[in-house]
Amino acid sequence: MSVPSFAMANPVSAVLGYALDGMSYRQNTIADNLANIDTPGFRATSVDFESVLSSAIGAGSTSSLGSRLAGAAPITEATQTPVGVNGNNVDLRKESLDAMQTQYTYQLVARAVTDRFSLVSTVAAGQ
């Protein structure tokens, strides 16, 4: 995942951008899991970007946060869901719940981005 150049100097924008990218990546992974729900031997994967984000935030000063996030990739790993008779471990209920939760969180963070840009625009306009 990449962090836009404007976010390198702005730690809040870097965090919000990384979170949006991480949730987008998670949604794509969930979609891939669901698309393979009947594929024999397919193993579902999950995406963890929150621990990477938390580590980057806690690793030092906010001035270098954007550069720390620029090289940070989310962790993708096989889920521990039990395997069925055909060797597939995709759980429709779990994947659906994860998709809904990720969508709601994405909307919340996207709203924070919109509000932040709105605030910057208001300040820039001198109002």
N, C-alpha and C positions, 0 to 999 in steps of 0.2 A: 504494500500500500504506500501511497506517496502523500506527502503533506504539501499543499500548495505553498509557493514561495512567500506569499503575503502572511501566511500563518507562522513562518519561521520566527518572525519578530514579535508575534502576538501569541502568548501561551494559551489564552482562552480559545482563540480560533483554532489553534493546533489540536487541542483536546477535543473540541467539538467536531472538527473535520475528521480526526482519527476515529472517533466514536461512530460517526455516520458511515465511514468506509467499513469499519468492522461489522456494523449491523447489516450493511449491504452484502458483505461477504458471507455472513451467517445466513441471510435469506437465500442466497444462491446455493449454499451448501444444503440447506433444508429442502429446497426445491429439487436438488439432485437426489437427495435421499428419497423423497416422495416419488420421483420419477422412476426410481429403481425398486419400488416396494415389492414387486413380484419377480425381481431378477434373482435367480438362484445364486447363492454364494456372495451376494452383495453385502458389504458391511457399511453401516451408516457411520457418518463422521459428524463431529461437532466442532464448533469454532469458539475459541476463548480469546477475545481481544482485551477483556477487562483487566486480566492480571498483567498483561504487557503494558497497558495504559497506566495502571496503578504503579508498576515498577518504574516506568519512565517519569511519572510525576514525582515519585519519592526519591529519585536518583540524584537530585541536585537542584541547582538554581533554575528558576523559571526562564531565564534568558536563553538557556540552551535546550529547552523542552522541545521546541520544534525540530531541531536537528536530531534529538534522541528518538523522536517519533518517526522521523523520515526513514530510518533504517529498521524500524521495528515491525516485524511481521506477526500477525496473529497466530496462535497455536491451533493447529488442526489435528485432531486425534480421533481414533475409532471410538465409538460409544461402547459402553459396557452393557447395553441392552442384550438380554439373552437371545441366543441364536435359535431360529425355528428349524423345522425338519428339512427345509431346502437350503439351509446354511445362511439365510438372510436374517438380519436382525433389525430391520426398519420397523418401528412401532408407530403406526398411524396416529394414535392419540398423542403420543409424546411429541412427534414432529409437528402436528397441528397446533398444539399448545405453544411450543417454542416459536412457531411462525407468528402466531397472534401476539405473543409477548414481545417479540422482536419488532413487529410492525408498530405496536403502540409506543414502544420506547423510541423507535426511529422518529415517529411523529412528534414526540415530546422534544427530542434533541433538535429536530429540524425547526421546531417552533422557537427554541432558544436561539438558534442561528438567525432566524428571521428577526426576532426581537433585538438581538445584538446589532445587526446591520441597520435596523430601524433607528436604534439609539445613536449609532455612529453618524447616520445620515442627518438626524436632527441636530446633533452637535456641530457637524460640518456646515450645516445651513445657518447656524447661529440663532436657532430658535429656542 
